[in-house]
Amino acid sequence: MSESQDDPDLFWVDPERRGIFPLDNFHIPRSLAKIIRKQPFTITVDKCFRRVMKECAAPIKDRPTTWINQTILDLYTELHREGHAHSIECWEGDELVGGLYGVSFAAVFCGESMFSRTTNASKIALVYLVARLREGNFKLLDTQFVTEHLSTMGAIEISREEYHRRLDEALGRKGDFHSLPLETSPSVILQSITQTS
């Protein structure tokens, strides 16, 4: 992370309490599941990674500044080119209205940031991400911190020690981010999340 968009320095974050999504207990509110079945957005993967990052960094009403500086933007773009960073995008026609990005390695996905320009776009991007991670045998979805928005969908906090234990376990496994076909229907997406692993 960085202190601000204008700060060129970076620092690592290893909080005493870490936010994660237990992939076996991800919660989709019933109202959101109904919306997903109606397919309000076209969902793509890795179509415009750098643009998603820039949208995540754009100032919004509740957050006028960002921690995503030029160094982070360039480094993550390079990770994406090398196949280690990914984005999920939500489109209304030709308009990008929501999405998220993060880094994947072994059976770990570290979610970095998300954005939404219309209701439910970032939540639906997250649902599609979780389905992809479950299908690809990922073991850890790291959110760094838990927000009210994330907690409604099952995000929890665990201790630093427990996080490191889970991280070590996931590092010994191999996940496949591209195991889920892009054309997967919403009903299959929802089923893949609600079924017991």
N, C-alpha and C positions, 0 to 999 in steps of 0.2 A: 504494500500500500504506500501511499504518499500522504503528506499532511494536507495538500491541496493540489488543485490542477496546475498551479504555477510553480509548485515546489519540485525541483528535479530529482530530489533524493527519494529513495525507497527504503521501506523497512518491513520486516517480517512480523506477522501477528500470530501469537501463540497464547491466547487468553486462558485464564484459569478455568473458565466455563466455555465450552465449545458448542456451537449450534450444529446439529446434524438432522437429516431426515432418515429415520429408520425405514429402509426401502420396503420392508415387509409390513409396515403399519402406516403407510401413506394414506391420508384421509381426503377423499373427494366429497365435499358437501353435495347433498342430493340436488340442490338447485343448480350447482355448477355442472353436475353430470348431465342434467337435462339440456343445458346450454351447449355442452360439447356435442351431444347427439344431433343437435341442429346444425352443426358445422358452420359457425358464424365466420370462421377464418380459414384461409388456406395456410397450412403449416408447411414450412420448409426447414431444412437442416443445412447449416453451413453455406447458405446462399449469399449472405452479405455480412460476414463476421465483423469486419472493421466498422461497418455502418451500425451494427448493433452496439458495439462498444461506444461509439460516439453518441448514440441515442441514450445509452445508460449514463454517460457523463454529462449530458445536457442539463442545465439548471431547470428545476421545477419549483412550484410554489412552496412546498415544504422543505426543499433542499436546494438552496441557491448555489452551493458550491459542491465540488466532487473531489474524490480522492484519485480519480483516474487521470493521471498526467500524461504528457506526450511520451515519456519513457515507457510507461506501462502500456500505452496504446501500441507503440512500436514493438515492444518485446512480445506481447500477446499475439500480435499479428504474425510475427515470425513463428511463434509456437503453433498457430493455426496453419500456416503454410507447411509446417513439418508434420501436421496431423495430430498434434497434442492438445489443441484447444478447439472448442466447438461452440456453435450457436444454434439456437432454435428461434425461428421467426414466425410471427403471425401477420398475415396480410389481409386487408380488405381491398379487394381489387389490386391495384398497383401500389397501394399505400401501406407502408410498414407501420403497424400500429402497436406492436409489442414484441417482446423477445427476451432472451437471456443468453449469457455466455459463461463459459468456465473452462477449466483445464482437466484433462483426463490422463491418467497413468495407472498402469496395472489394473486393479478393479476399484479405483477411486475416481470420483468426479468431484472437483472443487468448484462449486457454483460461486461465481464472482459478483455478478450484478444482473439486474433485470429492469425492464422498463415497460410501461404501459401508457399508450395514448388514448385508449378507449377501455371501457369497463371489461374486466375479466381477461384481457389479453395476456398479461404476464402470468396469471394463474393457469390459463390453458397451456401456455408454453411450458410451464413447470410440470403439468400433468403429462404432456408428451415427452418431456425429458425423463421423468420417472419411469414411464412405460419402456422407454428405450434402455434405460439402465437396468431395469429388472430383466428385460429380454436378453440383454448382453451380459448377464451374470456379474454385474457390479455389486460390491459389498458395502460401499460407503459413499454417501452423498453429503459432503461437507458444505455447510452454509456459513461457517465462521461464527455468525451471531444469529440470534432468534429475534424476529420482529413479531408484532401482533399479526401481521399479514401472513407470515410463515407458520405461526403456531396454529392458526385455524386449519391448516392442512397437515398437521402432525409433526411439525418440527419440534425438537426437544433440545435441552441443554444437558451435556454430560461433562464430567470432570476432565481436566487435561490428561490425567493418567489413563482414564477410560478411552479417551479419544486416541491417544498414542497406541493403546492396545489394539483398538479396532483398525487403526491405520496400518500397524505392522501386519495384522492378519490379512488385510486387503492387498497389501503390497506383495504378498505371496500368491496372489491369484491373478488371473488374466481376464479382463473385461473386453467386450467387443462393442464399441459405440455404434457400429453400423449394422448390427444384426437385425434391426427392425426395418422392414421395407418402408420407403417413404409414403407409399400409397395405402398404408394400413388404415382401415376404417376406424371411425370413432368408437364403435361398439367393441372392436377388438382391443383398442387402446384401453378402454375402461375395464374390460374383462381381464386384461393382463395385469392390471393393478389390483383389482379386487380379489383375484384368486390367491389362494394361500400358496406360498413358495414351498 
